[in-house]
Amino acid sequence: MVRGRVPGPGSKHGIYVYDGGSGEWRLLRDGGDPIKPEELGEGVVLVYFDNALCPACRLQDHYWLDVVKKHGGRGGVKFVVVLCDWFTQNCNSEAASKSFEAFKISSSPTIAVFAVKNGKVVYQEFLEGVRPKEIIELYLNKAVKEVSG
């Protein structure tokens, strides 16, 4: 578990999910299959593809954490971090490595925004590079409209 910060340098590689009730990032898994937004249920899923050795990711962490703190307790919105040291080339987690491959993530940071409705992804956007919280929230709200509309 990681509390008060985004899983990053020094954290175990793997897939983390934010628990809004406790304010902690819980390791969902480090082995096995890649993350699938549908596995987290209906609603909006934001996935931060993070490389621990990425300087730009450390800047993105601040904006990401602001959005997580603001929306982390909001029903139907889930936050996920997929963490490796450096993409699939330096990753001690089969699940995280497979997640980078499955979504063809080749730049970091990247935030993927998904809307899941009736068990299917009905909306997706990939935000590459450092994005301020206002931009992340813009796409989060677009995804919310897709789920509720």
C-alpha positions, 0 to 999 in steps of 0.5 A: 500500500502507498499512502499520500503519494503516487506509487513511483520510485521505490514502489513495487512494479505492478498495477495499483488501484486507488481506494478513496475510502482509505486514501491508499493505493493498493496493489491490485496485482503484479503478475498475470494479465494486463489491466482491463478497464472493464474489470473495475466495473461500470463508470470512468477509469483513469489509468496512469502509465508511469515509469519510475525512471521518468523525470516528466512523470515526477512532475505529472504526479503532482497534477495526477494526485490533485485530480485523484484527491478531488475525484477519488471518492466520486462514485463511478470514477476509478484511478489506476497506476501501472508502474514499471521502471522503464516501459517493458524493457525494465519491469519486474511486473508481468501485469504492468509490462503486459499493460504497457504492451496491450495499450501500445504505450510508448511515451511517458507519462501517459494517462488513459481515460476510459468510459465503461458502460454495459461491460464495454469500453464506450470511450477512450482517450490517451493523454501523452506527456505532462498534462495539468489537472484541468486537462485531465478533468476535462477528459474525465468529465467527457468520459462521465458524460459518455457513461451517463448519456 
